[in-house]
Amino acid sequence: MRADSRFSSSILVACAVLLCLLTPAPGIAQEGAPADLILVFDASGSMWGQIEGQNKIVIARRVVGELIDGLPEDQRVGLVAYGHRREGDCSDIELLAPLGPLDRGGLKSTIDGLNPKGKTPITASLEQAFGAVEASGRGASVILISDGLETCGGDPCKRVRLAKEQGLEFVLHVVGFDVAGEDVSSLECAAQAGHGQFRSAENAAELGSALEGAVAMPVDVPAGGLSVKVIANGELHDAAVFVAPRDPDVEPVGGRTYASPDTNPRVVRLPGGDYDVTVKAVGLRGDIEREFEVTIPESEIVERELDFSSGLLSVGVTRNGELSDATVNVMVAGSTRNVSGGRTYAAERTNPTRMELTSGTYDVEVKSVEISGDERHTFEGIEVGPNAEAEVAHEFSSGTLALGASRGGELVDSTVNIVSVESGKSVGGGRTYKSATTNPKAWILTPGEYRIDLREVGGAKARQQITVTIEKGGTVEKMVEYP
């Protein structure tokens, strides 16, 4: 059954992209006969839920059937299902096909007959599968397909660890079917403890790809690998880990650390070789990516710890000595990668604006909201340290232009274009209309010389041009008279 915890949409998108990248390409051959395969099939009541107008159980039956059709003739297969006979019964688990020679027709017919009804006893179902592995006396690949989390009080991760400690030879892969909105850390933990991978599938195509990739993975996983521990502000923190091998024959792998000691450190099993690693913290703002290179010796675990502890960045903005409204854009130093932002407004409660960022070096751009034109300033190389506050402040200077248009004492509707004499660029404009509330019209401008082009709207469409000089804190009032 479904859990209620939800991630933000941005995090969902980020996770969906990562998990697609982690799916190995099918077709990785093993030497000799294929390892035994045990499928643990979710037939709980939630499998009647729909994806793109189809019940999940219908999709799963078809996709698993296609997987069975593609298995080699000498493949030995077993099938465990749960939740298919009784509602609310945590003991509703059945070994539907004992581990033995491949019977395509029998397996597919059995799966097609599953009628979702009950709960999700994942832990007890895995125990059933482990019993079959132990009875066989051979190594096996166990693949759990589930659309939800344990609902019968078990701890699948703990049970998988125990099986490994007892010397049982298996690898566990977990395929989460339509679980993008759930906290699947317990499932990822079980996969990690089983020296396998967690794979997410949100539709039929992804389910097929995930299953094919899991079947293709060998049982004899490498003894060595990379252990990544992620902390922030003294506590374990969630992050996505992506490991790209330099060897093109080795598939990329990865996963999530979450904020639990069950999965953090995240252990990624890898053969010896050179790798490029990217770790991206989840739920933080700032420079949340860390990249490093690592060499993994054969059969050794290399440990890395990454600290994403945060500090505060304080940005204050004034204009002519008074609090001023401005937008704030924060980028990783030397790049255009925006990592945070905000707005100061002209109020003490928001100016300075404060942002919590992971420790690092940033470029900070402030842009005036009040001054016409593109008036901005950039602070480069601002260091934000853990548990510290970095402060920057900028003072804008300005004056005011109040400009109107008339003819013979009557207000004239005119378009206005204000051009900086120094840069030759237009920095502002508008329209006066014939109302005393807008004619004259006011602009806030940086000190300097400006050319003002006016054009009458309607009537004679006369044109006028004047030049004004704006000084800091001053106001220039002009009423342009049309002939």
C-alpha positions in Angstrom: 0.0 0.0 0.0 1.1 3.6 -0.5 3.0 5.7 2.0 2.0 9.4 2.4 5.3 11.2 2.4 6.0 13.2 -0.7 9.0 14.9 -2.2 8.9 18.3 -4.0 8.3 18.3 -7.8 11.8 19.6 -8.4 13.3 16.9 -6.5 11.1 14.3 -8.3 12.3 15.6 -11.6 15.9 15.5 -10.5 15.5 11.9 -9.2 13.7 10.6 -12.3 16.5 11.8 -14.6 19.2 10.2 -12.3 17.5 6.8 -12.1 17.0 6.6 -15.8 20.8 7.2 -16.2 21.5 4.5 -13.7 19.6 1.8 -15.6 22.2 -0.6 -17.1 21.9 -1.6 -20.8 20.5 -5.1 -21.2 22.5 -7.8 -22.7 25.4 -8.2 -20.2 26.3 -11.8 -20.6 27.4 -14.1 -17.8 29.9 -17.0 -18.3 28.3 -20.4 -18.3 24.7 -21.1 -17.2 22.7 -18.1 -15.9 22.3 -17.7 -12.2 19.0 -18.8 -10.6 16.3 -16.1 -10.7 13.6 -15.6 -8.1 10.9 -13.0 -8.8 9.0 -11.5 -5.8 5.8 -10.1 -7.3 3.6 -7.4 -5.7 -0.1 -8.4 -6.0 -1.3 -6.1 -3.2 -4.5 -4.1 -3.5 -2.7 -0.9 -4.7 -1.7 -2.7 -7.9 -5.2 -1.8 -9.2 -4.1 1.8 -9.4 -3.7 3.2 -12.9 -0.8 4.5 -15.0 -1.8 6.3 -18.2 -5.3 4.7 -18.1 -4.1 1.1 -17.4 -4.2 -0.8 -14.1 -0.7 -1.4 -12.8 -1.3 -5.1 -12.4 -2.2 -5.4 -16.1 1.0 -3.6 -17.0 3.1 -5.7 -14.7 1.6 -9.0 -15.9 2.4 -8.1 -19.5 5.9 -6.8 -18.9 6.9 -9.7 -16.7 5.5 -12.0 -19.2 7.7 -10.5 -21.9 10.7 -10.8 -19.6 9.9 -14.5 -19.1 9.7 -14.9 -22.9 13.2 -13.5 -23.2 14.9 -15.7 -20.7 17.4 -18.3 -21.9 16.2 -21.9 -22.0 18.6 -23.1 -19.2 17.4 -20.4 -16.8 16.1 -21.7 -13.5 13.2 -19.5 -12.1 11.1 -19.3 -9.0 8.1 -17.1 -8.2 6.9 -15.6 -4.9 3.8 -13.4 -4.8 2.0 -11.6 -1.9 -1.3 -9.9 -1.3 -3.2 -11.9 -4.0 -5.6 -14.0 -2.0 -6.9 -12.2 1.1 -7.5 -8.6 2.2 -5.7 -7.4 5.3 -3.7 -10.6 5.8 0.1 -10.1 6.3 0.6 -13.9 5.9 -0.8 -13.8 2.4 2.5 -14.9 0.8 2.9 -17.9 -1.6 5.7 -19.7 -3.3 3.8 -20.0 -6.6 6.7 -21.6 -8.5 9.5 -23.4 -6.7 12.9 -22.7 -8.0 13.4 -25.0 -11.0 13.6 -25.3 -14.8 12.0 -22.5 -16.8 8.3 -23.2 -17.6 7.4 -20.1 -19.7 3.7 -21.1 -20.1 3.2 -22.1 -16.5 4.8 -19.0 -15.1 2.9 -16.6 -17.4 -0.4 -18.3 -16.7 0.2 -18.1 -12.9 1.1 -14.4 -13.1 -1.9 -13.7 -15.3 -4.1 -15.2 -12.7 -3.0 -13.0 -9.8 -5.8 -10.9 -8.4 -4.6 -8.0 -6.2 -6.4 -7.8 -2.9 -4.2 -7.5 0.2 -1.3 -5.9 2.0 2.4 -5.5 1.3 4.5 -7.9 3.5 7.8 -7.3 1.8 10.0 -8.6 4.5 8.2 -11.9 5.0 8.1 -12.3 1.2 11.9 -11.8 0.9 12.3 -14.4 3.7 10.3 -16.8 1.5 12.6 -16.2 -1.4 15.7 -16.5 0.7 14.4 -19.9 1.9 14.3 -21.0 -1.8 17.8 -19.8 -2.4 19.1 -21.6 0.7 17.3 -24.8 -0.3 18.9 -24.7 -3.8 22.4 -24.4 -2.5 23.3 -22.1 -5.4 23.7 -18.4 -5.8 20.6 -16.6 -7.1 19.4 -13.2 -8.2 16.3 -12.0 -6.3 14.2 -9.3 -7.9 11.5 -7.6 -5.9 8.8 -5.7 -7.9 6.7 -3.5 -5.6 4.5 -0.4 -6.0 4.7 0.5 -2.4 6.4 0.1 1.0 6.2 -2.5 3.7 2.8 -2.4 5.4 3.1 -5.3 7.8 5.7 -4.0 10.3 8.7 -5.7 8.9 12.1 -4.3 8.1 13.3 -5.5 4.7 16.7 -3.9 5.0 17.4 -5.6 8.3 16.3 -9.0 7.0 18.5 -8.7 3.9 21.5 -7.8 6.1 20.8 -10.9 8.2 20.7 -13.1 5.2 24.1 -11.8 4.0 25.5 -12.2 7.5 24.4 -15.8 7.4 26.4 -16.4 4.3 23.5 -16.7 1.8 24.7 -16.2 -1.8 22.4 -13.9 -3.6 22.0 -10.4 -5.0 18.8 -8.4 -4.4 17.5 -5.9 -6.9 14.4 -3.8 -6.1 12.2 -2.3 -8.8 9.9 0.4 -7.5 6.9 0.6 -9.8 5.1 3.9 -9.7 6.8 5.1 -6.4 8.1 8.5 -7.5 6.0 10.2 -4.9 7.2 8.0 -2.0 10.2 7.9 0.4 11.7 4.7 -0.9 14.7 4.8 1.4 13.7 1.4 3.0 13.7 -0.2 -0.5 17.0 1.4 -1.5 18.4 0.2 1.8 17.3 -3.4 1.1 18.9 -3.2 -2.4 22.2 -1.9 -1.0 22.3 -4.5 1.8 21.7 -7.1 -0.9 24.6 -5.7 -3.0 22.1 -4.9 -5.8 20.5 -1.8 -7.1 17.2 0.0 -6.7 15.5 0.9 -9.9 12.5 3.2 -10.4 9.9 2.5 -13.1 7.0 4.9 -13.8 5.5 3.2 -16.9 5.6 0.0 -18.8 8.7 0.8 -20.8 10.7 1.8 -17.7 9.5 -1.4 -15.9 10.7 -3.5 -18.8 14.1 -1.8 -18.9 14.5 -2.0 -15.2 13.7 -5.8 -15.1 16.0 -6.5 -18.1 18.9 -4.6 -16.4 18.4 -6.4 -13.1 18.3 -9.9 -14.8 21.5 -9.0 -16.7 23.5 -8.1 -13.5 25.8 -10.9 -12.3 25.3 -12.5 -8.9 29.0 -12.3 -8.1 29.1 -8.5 -7.6 32.5 -6.9 -6.9 33.8 -7.0 -3.4 35.2 -3.5 -3.8 33.6 -0.2 -4.4 33.0 3.3 -3.2 31.5 4.3 0.1 30.1 7.9 0.1 29.0 9.5 3.4 27.2 12.8 3.1 26.7 15.2 6.1 25.4 18.7 6.5 25.5 20.8 9.7 26.7 17.8 11.7 24.0 15.4 10.6 23.6 12.8 7.8 22.1 14.3 4.7 20.4 13.1 1.6 22.2 13.2 -1.7 22.2 11.6 -5.1 25.4 9.7 -6.0 26.4 9.1 -9.7 29.5 7.1 -10.5 30.7 7.2 -14.1 33.5 4.7 -15.0 36.4 5.7 -17.3 36.2 2.1 -18.8 33.4 2.2 -21.4 32.6 -1.5 -20.8 31.5 -0.7 -17.2 28.0 0.7 -16.8 27.4 3.9 -14.7 25.8 3.2 -11.3 24.6 5.2 -8.3 21.8 5.8 -5.8 20.7 8.0 -2.9 22.2 8.3 0.5 19.1 9.6 2.3 19.6 10.8 5.9 19.6 7.4 7.5 22.6 5.3 8.6 21.0 2.4 6.7 22.0 4.0 3.4 24.4 6.7 4.5 27.2 6.0 3.7 26.0 4.8 0.3 28.1 1.8 -0.8 28.3 1.4 -4.6 29.9 -1.9 -5.6 32.5 -1.4 -8.4 35.2 -3.4 -10.1 38.7 -1.9 -9.8 39.3 1.1 -12.0 39.1 4.9 -12.4 35.8 6.7 -11.9 34.3 10.2 -12.0 31.9 10.8 -9.2 29.2 13.5 -8.9 27.4 13.9 -5.6 24.4 16.3 -5.5 22.8 17.2 -2.2 19.0 17.1 -2.0 16.9 19.9 -0.5 19.7 22.4 -0.1 20.4 25.7 -1.9 23.8 26.9 -3.0 26.8 24.9 -4.5 25.1 21.5 -4.0 27.3 19.5 -6.4 30.7 18.0 -5.6 32.7 16.3 -8.3 35.8 14.2 -7.7 37.9 11.4 -9.3 38.6 8.2 -7.5 40.7 5.0 -8.2 39.1 1.8 -6.8 41.6 -0.9 -6.1 40.3 -4.5 -6.7 38.3 -5.8 -3.8 38.7 -2.7 -1.7 36.1 -0.2 -0.4 37.3 3.4 -0.8 35.6 5.8 1.6 34.7 9.5 0.9 32.9 11.9 3.2 31.4 15.1 1.8 30.3 18.0 4.0 27.5 20.3 2.7 27.2 22.3 5.9 25.7 25.7 5.3 26.1 29.3 6.3 24.2 32.6 5.7 24.6 35.2 3.0 23.3 38.6 3.9 22.7 41.1 1.1 21.7 44.7 1.9 20.9 47.4 -0.7 20.4 51.1 -0.2 19.8 54.1 -2.6 21.0 57.5 -1.6 21.4 56.3 1.9 17.9 54.7 2.3 16.8 51.1 2.1 16.1 50.2 -1.6 14.3 47.5 -3.5 16.6 45.2 -5.6 16.6 41.6 -6.9 19.5 39.4 -5.8 20.9 36.6 -8.0 23.5 34.2 -6.5 25.8 32.1 -8.8 28.6 29.6 -8.2 31.7 31.7 -8.5 33.1 32.0 -12.0 29.9 30.5 -13.6 26.5 31.5 -14.7 24.8 28.7 -12.7 22.2 30.3 -10.6 21.8 28.7 -7.2 19.7 31.1 -5.2 18.1 34.5 -5.2 15.7 36.8 -3.6 14.6 40.4 -3.3 15.4 43.0 -0.7 12.4 45.3 -0.9 12.7 48.6 1.0 11.8 47.3 4.4 13.9 46.5 7.5 12.3 43.0 7.8 13.6 42.0 4.4 16.6 44.3 3.8 19.2 42.9 4.2 17.8 39.7 2.7 19.4 36.5 4.1 19.8 33.2 2.3 21.1 29.9 3.7 23.6 28.4 1.3 26.0 25.5 1.4 29.5 26.6 2.1 31.4 27.7 -1.0 32.4 30.7 -3.1 29.7 32.7 -4.9 29.2 35.7 -7.2 26.3 37.9 -6.1 24.5 40.2 -8.4 22.1 42.9 -7.2 19.8 44.7 -9.7 17.8 47.8 -8.7 14.1 47.5 -9.1 13.6 51.2 -8.6 16.0 52.8 -11.0 15.1 52.9 -14.7 17.4 51.0 -17.0 19.6 48.0 -16.2 21.4 49.2 -13.1 23.2 46.4 -11.4 26.3 45.5 -9.4 28.2 42.2 -9.0 30.2 41.1 -6.0 32.7 38.4 -7.0 34.3 35.6 -4.9 32.1 35.9 -1.8 33.1 33.2 0.7 30.2 31.6 2.6 31.6 29.4 5.4 29.8 26.7 7.5 27.9 28.1 10.5 29.0 31.7 9.5 27.4 34.7 7.9 28.9 36.6 4.9 27.7 40.1 4.5 27.7 42.3 1.4 26.0 45.7 0.9 25.6 48.0 -2.1 24.7 51.6 -2.4 23.0 52.8 -5.5 23.0 56.6 -6.4 20.1 58.3 -8.2 18.2 61.4 -9.1 14.7 62.1 -10.4 13.4 63.4 -13.7 9.9 64.8 -13.8 8.9 65.3 -17.4 5.7 66.6 -18.9 4.5 67.8 -22.3 2.1 70.6 -23.2 0.9 72.9 -25.9 -0.5 76.3 -25.2 -1.3 75.4 -21.6 -3.0 72.1 -22.5 -1.4 68.7 -21.6 -0.2 66.7 -24.6 -0.1 62.9 -24.8 3.5 61.9 -25.7 5.7 58.9 -25.8 9.0 59.4 -24.0 12.4 57.6 -24.7 15.3 58.3 -22.3 18.8 57.6 -23.7 22.0 57.7 -21.8 24.4 60.0 -23.5 27.4 58.1 -22.2 26.3 54.6 -23.4 23.9 55.5 -26.2 21.4 53.0 -24.8 17.8 53.6 -23.9 17.3 53.3 -20.2 13.6 54.2 -19.8 10.5 55.4 -21.4 6.8 55.6 -21.2 3.8 57.8 -22.0 2.6 61.1 -20.5 -1.1 60.9 -21.5 -3.2 64.0 -20.9 -3.8 63.4 -17.2 -2.3 65.5 -14.4 -1.6 62.3 -12.6 0.8 61.1 -15.3 1.8 64.4 -17.0 4.4 65.2 -15.8 5.7 61.6 -15.4 8.6 60.7 -13.1 11.6 58.5 -13.6 14.4 57.5 -11.2 17.8 57.6 -13.0 21.4 57.1 -12.1 23.4 60.4 -12.1 24.5 61.4 -15.6 23.5 63.1 -18.9 20.5 62.0 -20.8 18.8 62.8 -24.2 15.0 62.8 -24.0 13.1 62.1 -27.2 9.4 63.0 -27.1 6.8 62.3 -29.8 3.2 63.5 -29.7 0.5 60.8 -29.8 -2.2 61.7 -32.3 -2.8 65.3 -33.4 0.2 66.8 -35.3 2.6 64.1 -34.1 5.2 66.7 -33.3 8.6 65.7 -32.0 10.8 67.3 -29.4 14.3 66.5 -28.0 16.0 67.9 -24.9 19.1 67.0 -22.9 19.1 66.9 -19.1 21.8 66.2 -16.4 20.7 64.2 -13.4 22.6 64.6 -10.1 22.6 62.4 -7.0 19.7 63.2 -4.8 18.5 65.9 -7.2 15.3 66.4 -9.1 15.0 67.8 -12.6 11.6 69.1 -13.6 10.9 69.8 -17.3 7.7 70.7 -19.1 8.3 70.4 -22.8 6.3 72.8 -24.9 5.2 71.8 -28.3 4.8 74.6 -30.9 
